Amino acid sequence: MLGTRCRGNVCLAGQAGYDEARTIWNAMIDRRPGAVVRCHGAGDVVKAVQFARDNGLLLSVRGGGHNISGNAVCEGGLLIDLSPMRSVRVDDKARTARVEPGATLGEFDKEAQAFGLATPLGINSTTGVAGLTLGGGFGWLSRKYGFTVDNLISADVVTADGELVHANTTENPDLFWALRGGGGNFGVVTSFEFKLHPVGPDLVSGLIVHPFAHARELLAGYRRVAAAASDDLTIWVVLRKAPPLPFLPEEVHGKEILVFAVCYAGEPSRAEEALEPLRSLGEPIADVVGVQPYSAWQTAFDPLLTPGAFNYWKSHNFTALSDGLFEILSEHTGTLPTDECEIFIGQLGGASSRVAPDATAYPHREAKFVMNVHTRWRDQADEQPSIDWARAIFAAAAPHATGGVYVNFMPEDETERVAQAYGGNHARLAALKAKYDPGNLFRLNQNIQPERKSG
């Protein structure tokens, strides 16, 4: 029996730990696996993978459980739950960190920031390190230090044949290449090793909130400011209804707004000069940009992204922001289906674009901006209107986009975009899938089909 061979628990429906493991961030996902292995170490993962392979079981792998598509949880089959594996170990002299796959961004950040160090991660502290990294990973530090995968030094991986292997630039380098953006297609990572950088602990960051009435002019101004920004400065745009935040006037609550979310990763003393062009745009309702701990800024959006709501996303990459796109964004922000829906534009470029597109499995180095249309609702009656709204913006914006997409932003129904997610790297990934997982055991993901040999 699998349960007697593992340090962790094997849970069936109705037993302690089962519902906790199958409940993930996106409430749209409500699946019931046949069994859950709550892994306590790499040995448990090896045994679980071997058991699923030997018994022909559908297999899913859960890290933080935050991915929009919900592939962490299978219907029937075996769920490998990595969330008990949360160790973060920092070597402050070597500036590296060894991170287990159940750790969240917040847990990683807190440990690294104790030494004044960080690596580029996402913008929601409850996101899992594993899923973020395997899809590419970007956030406030990416313009200065690249994608998360650009800072991955090595990984320990349980492959489809149930073997634990080490992967880096010299040992299993083809597998290491595939892990850096190829999602969960190539195995279960049981340990990540990251390069760390001196960051903070205090940075200048915060929000500049504008009335939505001036969105077109503000977006055009943003385009100019973003083009001239140094790698230290990252500015994202959020279009949504104003939540009841204490620094916003009560009469604005529930009204459409445009928000510049700002992080300056350089010396705080130089931030004022860097931010002056952005602050010269329009007349904001509120400007709450100031010095604060980097770890606090990393949690700033958590209250708007709590688990338990229904979520659906659509996403595009852009090399430039056109006037036509601004018209689309402005038009659709005026028809937000719920108070929690939003459109954000994440700024990339800088160091993240100075990597060859074939250097890692993540290919979209030309993208300077990523748009995520994020719908979120609580009432089931809002589901279809929210999804329809997101799809309408996506379709309207497509002529202005590159055609590429960030794999971590793809919902469950976008399997036809997998080739677009990997662009020129897709053929190589399919060949490596055939080498490392020819039977497609790891298929509950944005799946790369194994290359089929002709003849």
C-alpha positions in Angstrom: 0.0 0.0 0.0 1.2 3.5 -0.9 0.2 4.8 2.6 2.7 2.6 4.4 5.6 3.6 2.2 5.3 7.4 2.6 6.3 9.8 5.4 3.3 11.9 4.5 -0.3 11.1 4.6 -2.4 9.3 2.0 -5.9 10.8 2.3 -9.2 9.5 0.8 -12.5 11.4 0.6 -13.8 12.2 4.0 -10.5 11.9 5.7 -8.5 14.7 7.4 -6.5 16.7 4.8 -8.4 15.6 1.8 -10.6 18.7 1.4 -7.8 21.0 2.3 -5.6 19.5 -0.5 -8.3 19.6 -3.1 -9.4 23.2 -2.3 -7.5 25.7 -4.3 -7.5 29.5 -4.9 -9.9 29.5 -7.9 -13.4 28.5 -6.6 -14.4 27.5 -10.2 -12.4 24.3 -9.6 -14.3 21.8 -7.5 -12.9 18.3 -8.3 -12.6 15.2 -6.2 -9.4 13.1 -6.7 -9.5 9.4 -5.9 -6.7 9.9 -3.3 -4.3 12.5 -2.2 -0.6 12.0 -1.2 0.4 14.9 1.1 4.2 14.6 0.5 6.8 15.4 3.2 9.8 14.9 1.0 11.3 13.9 -2.3 10.9 10.2 -1.3 7.2 10.6 -1.0 7.0 12.2 -4.5 9.1 9.3 -6.0 6.7 6.7 -4.5 3.6 8.6 -5.6 4.8 9.0 -9.2 5.8 5.4 -9.4 2.4 4.3 -8.0 0.5 6.5 -10.5 2.6 5.2 -13.4 2.4 1.6 -12.4 -1.4 1.7 -11.9 -2.2 3.9 -14.9 -3.7 6.6 -12.8 -4.5 10.1 -13.8 -2.0 12.3 -12.0 -2.1 15.9 -10.8 0.4 17.9 -8.9 -0.4 20.7 -6.5 2.2 23.3 -5.3 0.6 26.5 -4.1 -2.7 25.7 -5.8 -2.9 29.3 -7.2 -2.9 28.6 -11.0 -5.9 30.0 -12.8 -6.5 26.8 -14.8 -6.9 24.6 -11.7 -4.9 21.7 -13.1 -3.5 21.1 -9.7 -6.6 19.0 -8.9 -7.7 15.9 -10.9 -11.1 14.3 -11.0 -10.5 10.8 -9.8 -6.9 9.7 -10.0 -4.1 10.7 -7.7 -3.2 14.2 -6.4 0.4 14.8 -5.4 0.1 17.5 -2.8 3.4 19.3 -2.3 2.0 22.0 0.0 3.5 20.4 3.2 7.0 20.9 1.7 7.6 24.5 2.5 11.3 24.9 3.6 13.2 28.0 2.5 16.9 27.9 3.2 19.1 31.0 2.4 22.8 31.1 2.0 23.4 34.8 2.5 27.2 34.6 1.6 26.6 32.7 -1.7 23.4 34.7 -2.2 21.4 31.6 -3.0 18.2 30.0 -1.7 17.0 26.5 -1.7 13.2 26.4 -1.8 10.8 23.5 -1.6 7.8 23.4 -3.9 5.1 24.0 -1.4 6.5 27.4 -0.3 4.6 30.5 -1.2 6.1 33.8 -2.5 5.5 35.4 0.9 7.4 32.7 2.7 10.3 32.9 0.3 10.3 36.7 0.5 10.3 36.8 4.3 13.2 34.5 4.6 15.3 36.1 1.9 14.5 39.6 3.2 15.8 38.7 6.6 19.2 39.0 4.8 18.3 41.9 2.6 18.0 39.6 -0.5 15.3 38.7 -3.0 14.8 37.1 -6.4 12.1 38.2 -9.0 8.8 36.7 -8.1 5.1 37.5 -8.7 2.9 40.1 -7.1 0.6 38.1 -4.8 2.3 36.6 -1.7 0.0 33.5 -1.6 1.1 32.3 -5.1 3.2 29.1 -5.0 6.9 29.4 -5.9 6.8 26.1 -7.9 4.0 27.0 -10.4 5.2 30.5 -10.8 8.7 29.5 -11.6 7.9 26.6 -13.9 5.8 29.0 -16.1 8.5 31.7 -16.2 7.6 34.1 -13.3 7.7 37.9 -13.4 7.0 40.8 -11.1 8.3 44.0 -9.7 12.0 43.1 -9.9 11.9 41.6 -13.4 13.0 44.7 -15.3 16.1 44.8 -13.1 16.9 41.1 -12.6 14.9 39.2 -15.2 12.3 36.5 -15.0 12.2 34.0 -12.1 13.5 31.4 -14.5 16.5 33.6 -15.3 17.5 33.3 -11.6 17.0 29.6 -11.3 20.3 27.8 -10.7 19.3 24.2 -10.4 16.4 21.9 -9.6 15.8 18.4 -8.2 13.2 16.7 -10.3 11.2 13.4 -10.1 10.8 12.3 -13.7 8.0 10.2 -15.2 10.0 7.0 -14.7 10.1 7.7 -10.9 13.7 8.7 -10.7 15.0 11.7 -8.7 17.5 13.7 -10.9 19.4 16.9 -10.6 19.2 19.5 -13.4 21.4 22.5 -14.0 23.4 24.0 -16.9 25.9 21.0 -16.8 23.8 18.1 -15.4 20.8 17.2 -17.5 21.0 20.6 -19.2 18.2 19.9 -21.6 15.8 19.1 -18.8 17.0 22.3 -17.0 16.2 24.3 -20.1 12.7 22.8 -20.3 11.9 23.4 -16.7 12.6 27.2 -17.1 9.2 28.0 -18.5 7.9 24.6 -19.7 5.4 24.3 -16.8 4.7 21.0 -15.1 5.3 18.9 -18.3 8.6 17.4 -17.4 8.4 16.1 -13.9 7.8 17.1 -10.2 10.3 19.5 -8.9 11.1 18.8 -5.3 13.7 21.6 -4.7 14.5 24.8 -6.5 17.8 26.7 -6.1 17.7 30.4 -6.9 20.1 33.2 -7.3 19.4 36.1 -4.9 20.1 39.9 -5.2 20.5 42.7 -2.8 17.0 44.2 -2.5 15.7 46.6 0.1 14.7 45.9 2.8 13.0 49.3 2.1 12.0 50.3 -1.4 9.9 53.1 -2.8 6.6 51.7 -4.0 2.9 52.3 -3.9 -0.2 53.5 -5.9 -1.1 56.7 -7.8 -4.9 56.7 -8.3 -6.6 58.8 -11.0 -10.2 59.3 -12.1 -11.2 57.1 -15.0 -12.5 60.1 -17.0 -9.0 60.9 -18.1 -8.0 57.3 -18.9 -7.0 57.9 -22.6 -4.7 60.8 -21.9 -3.2 59.0 -18.9 -2.5 55.9 -20.9 -0.8 57.9 -23.6 1.3 59.6 -21.0 2.1 56.2 -19.4 3.3 54.9 -22.8 5.9 57.8 -23.0 7.0 57.4 -19.4 7.4 53.7 -19.6 9.5 53.9 -22.7 12.0 56.2 -21.0 12.0 54.4 -17.6 15.2 52.9 -16.3 15.4 49.2 -15.3 15.0 50.3 -11.6 11.5 51.6 -12.3 8.4 49.3 -13.0 5.0 50.8 -13.5 1.9 48.7 -13.9 -1.6 50.0 -14.8 -4.8 48.8 -13.2 -8.3 49.6 -14.5 -11.1 48.7 -12.1 -13.7 50.0 -9.7 -12.3 51.6 -6.6 -12.3 49.3 -3.6 -13.1 50.9 -0.2 -9.5 51.7 0.6 -8.9 54.1 3.5 -6.8 56.6 1.4 -9.5 57.0 -1.2 -12.4 59.5 -0.7 -15.6 57.7 0.1 -17.3 59.3 -3.0 -14.9 57.4 -5.2 -15.6 53.9 -3.8 -17.3 51.7 -6.4 -16.4 54.2 -9.3 -14.1 53.3 -12.2 -10.5 54.4 -11.6 -7.1 54.2 -13.3 -4.2 53.2 -11.0 -0.5 53.4 -11.6 1.2 50.7 -9.4 4.8 51.7 -8.9 8.0 50.0 -7.6 11.4 51.6 -7.7 14.1 49.0 -7.1 17.0 51.5 -6.9 18.2 53.7 -4.1 15.2 55.3 -2.4 17.0 58.7 -2.5 16.8 58.6 -6.3 13.2 57.6 -6.6 11.7 61.1 -6.6 13.6 62.1 -9.8 12.7 58.8 -11.5 9.0 59.2 -10.6 8.6 62.9 -11.6 7.5 62.2 -15.2 4.8 59.8 -14.0 3.7 62.2 -11.2 3.3 65.0 -13.8 0.5 63.2 -15.5 -3.0 64.4 -14.7 -4.4 65.3 -11.2 -4.5 62.1 -9.1 -7.1 61.4 -6.5 -4.5 59.9 -4.3 -0.7 59.4 -4.3 0.5 56.8 -1.7 3.9 56.1 -3.1 6.6 56.1 -0.5 9.3 54.2 1.3 8.1 50.8 2.7 9.5 47.3 3.2 9.7 45.4 -0.1 8.1 42.4 1.7 5.1 44.6 2.5 4.7 45.8 -1.1 4.7 42.2 -2.1 1.5 41.7 -0.1 -0.2 44.9 -1.2 -2.6 43.2 -3.6 -3.4 40.2 -1.4 -6.7 41.7 -0.1 -8.0 41.9 -3.6 -6.9 38.3 -4.5 -8.1 36.3 -1.6 -9.0 32.6 -2.2 -12.7 31.5 -2.4 -13.9 33.7 -5.3 -14.6 32.5 -8.9 -11.9 33.6 -11.3 -11.4 33.6 -15.1 -8.6 35.3 -17.0 -7.7 36.2 -20.6 -4.3 37.5 -21.6 -2.2 39.0 -24.4 1.4 40.1 -24.8 2.4 43.4 -26.5 5.6 44.9 -27.8 3.9 48.4 -27.8 0.7 50.0 -26.6 -1.3 51.4 -29.4 -4.0 54.1 -29.4 -6.4 51.5 -30.6 -5.7 49.4 -27.6 -6.3 52.3 -25.3 -9.7 52.8 -26.9 -10.6 49.2 -26.2 -9.4 49.3 -22.6 -11.4 52.5 -21.9 -14.5 51.2 -23.6 -14.6 47.9 -21.7 -13.6 49.4 -18.3 -16.9 51.3 -18.5 -18.8 47.9 -18.5 -17.1 46.0 -15.7 -19.4 43.1 -14.9 -18.6 43.0 -11.1 -16.8 45.3 -8.6 -13.9 42.8 -8.4 -13.1 42.6 -12.2 -10.1 44.4 -13.5 -7.7 44.8 -16.4 -4.0 45.2 -15.7 -1.1 46.0 -17.8 2.2 44.7 -16.5 5.4 46.4 -17.7 8.3 44.1 -18.7 11.4 44.9 -20.8 14.7 45.8 -19.2 16.7 42.8 -18.1 13.8 40.5 -18.9 14.2 41.3 -22.6 18.0 41.0 -22.7 17.8 37.2 -22.8 17.7 35.2 -26.0 14.2 33.8 -26.7 15.7 30.3 -27.0 17.9 30.5 -23.8 15.1 29.2 -21.7 11.8 27.5 -22.5 10.0 30.8 -21.8 10.3 32.5 -25.2 8.5 35.9 -25.1 11.5 38.1 -24.6 10.2 40.7 -27.0 7.1 41.4 -24.9 7.3 44.8 -23.2 3.8 44.6 -21.7 1.4 41.8 -20.6 -2.3 42.4 -20.3 -4.4 40.2 -17.9 -8.1 40.6 -18.1 -9.1 39.3 -14.7 -12.7 38.6 -14.0 -13.8 37.7 -10.4 -17.2 37.1 -9.0 -19.0 35.6 -6.0 -22.5 35.1 -7.3 -23.0 32.2 -9.9 -25.3 34.5 -11.9 -22.3 36.7 -12.7 -20.3 33.8 -14.2 -21.3 34.0 -17.8 -21.4 37.8 -18.1 -17.9 37.9 -16.6 -16.5 35.3 -18.9 -18.2 36.9 -21.9 -16.8 40.3 -21.0 -13.2 38.9 -20.7 -13.5 37.1 -24.0 -14.8 40.3 -25.7 -11.8 42.4 -24.6 -9.5 39.6 -25.6 -10.9 39.4 -29.1 -11.0 43.1 -29.6 -7.3 43.5 -28.4 -6.0 40.6 -30.5 -5.0 42.8 -33.5 -2.8 44.9 -31.3 -1.1 41.9 -29.6 1.9 39.7 -30.5 -0.2 36.4 -30.5 2.0 35.1 -27.7 0.8 34.4 -24.2 2.3 33.9 -20.7 1.4 30.3 -19.9 0.6 31.0 -16.2 -2.2 33.3 -17.3 -4.0 30.8 -19.5 -7.3 29.4 -18.2 -8.4 25.8 -18.5 -10.2 26.3 -21.8 -7.2 27.7 -23.7 -5.4 24.4 -24.6 -5.3 25.5 -28.3 -2.9 28.3 -27.3 -0.2 26.1 -26.0 1.9 26.4 -29.2 1.5 30.2 -29.0 2.7 30.1 -25.4 5.9 28.5 -26.4 6.4 30.0 -29.9 9.7 29.0 -31.5 10.6 26.7 -28.5 7.5 24.5 -28.9 9.1 21.9 -31.2 12.1 21.5 -29.0 9.9 21.1 -25.9 7.8 18.5 -27.7 11.0 16.5 -28.4 12.1 16.8 -24.8 8.6 15.7 -23.7 9.1 12.6 -25.7 12.4 12.0 -24.0 11.4 12.6 -20.4 7.7 11.8 -20.5 6.8 9.8 -23.6 3.6 8.5 -22.0 2.4 12.0 -21.0 2.0 11.0 -17.4 2.3 14.7 -16.5 -0.6 15.9 -18.7 -2.7 17.9 -16.3 -1.1 21.2 -17.3 -1.1 23.4 -20.3 0.1 20.3 -22.0 2.9 19.9 -24.5 2.2 16.7 -26.4 5.2 14.4 -26.9 6.8 14.6 -30.3 5.6 11.6 -32.4 8.3 10.0 -34.5 7.3 9.5 -38.2 7.6 6.0 -39.6 
